[in-house]
């Protein structure tokens, strides 16, 4: 059985999705983390989708990942943020 890390060839485009309560703070937290690890990231690379009632927001970032370590650090930071309820 192959390791998931063996399936990626770097650099590669990699989608990361986060979900949380819809707020400007959520958007800012996502951007802050992405800028921290990906200095060339542009806000225009984000896609937003509101839940049917507008209470929740999913944010998808298609990042250009240079290595697995960067992806791991982003997920760790997102998962430790109380504004983010779920990451995919």
C-alpha positions in Angstrom: 0.0 0.0 0.0 1.5 3.4 -1.0 1.8 6.3 1.3 -0.3 9.4 0.4 2.9 11.4 0.3 4.2 9.2 -2.5 1.2 10.2 -4.7 2.2 13.9 -4.9 5.0 15.2 -7.1 6.2 18.6 -6.0 5.7 21.4 -6.9 2.0 20.8 -7.5 -1.4 22.5 -7.3 -3.2 21.4 -4.1 -6.7 22.3 -3.0 -7.4 23.1 0.7 -10.9 23.7 1.9 -11.9 25.2 5.3 -15.3 25.7 6.7 -16.6 27.9 9.6 -19.2 30.4 10.6 -19.4 33.1 8.0 -17.5 36.1 9.2 -14.8 38.6 8.1 -12.6 37.1 10.9 -12.7 33.7 9.2 -11.6 35.1 5.9 -8.9 37.1 7.5 -7.6 34.1 9.5 -7.4 32.0 6.3 -5.6 34.6 4.4 -3.2 35.3 7.3 -2.2 31.6 7.5 -1.8 31.3 3.7 0.3 34.4 3.5 2.5 33.1 6.3 3.4 29.9 4.4 2.9 31.0 0.8 4.2 34.6 0.4 3.2 34.7 -3.3 -0.4 33.6 -2.6 -3.1 36.0 -4.0 -6.5 36.5 -2.4 -8.0 36.1 -5.9 -7.1 32.4 -5.6 -9.8 31.9 -3.0 -13.3 30.6 -3.8 -16.1 31.3 -1.4 -19.3 29.4 -1.0 -22.0 30.2 1.6 -24.4 27.7 3.0 -28.0 27.8 2.0 -28.9 29.9 5.0 -25.7 32.0 4.9 -24.6 30.9 8.4 -21.6 28.9 7.2 -18.9 29.7 4.7 -16.5 27.3 2.9 -13.3 28.7 1.5 -11.3 26.8 -1.0 -7.7 27.7 -1.8 -5.9 26.2 -4.7 -2.3 26.5 -3.6 1.0 25.8 -5.4 2.7 23.5 -2.9 6.4 23.2 -3.0 6.6 20.4 -0.5 4.6 18.2 1.9 5.9 20.1 5.0 4.2 23.3 3.8 0.9 21.5 3.3 1.2 19.9 6.8 2.0 23.2 8.5 -1.0 24.9 6.9 -3.3 22.1 8.0 -2.0 22.2 11.5 -2.5 25.9 11.8 -6.0 25.7 10.3 -7.0 22.9 12.6 -5.8 24.8 15.7 -7.8 27.9 14.8 -11.2 28.0 16.7 -12.8 29.9 13.8 -12.3 27.0 11.5 -14.7 24.1 12.1 -13.5 21.7 9.5 -10.7 21.3 6.9 -10.6 19.1 3.9 
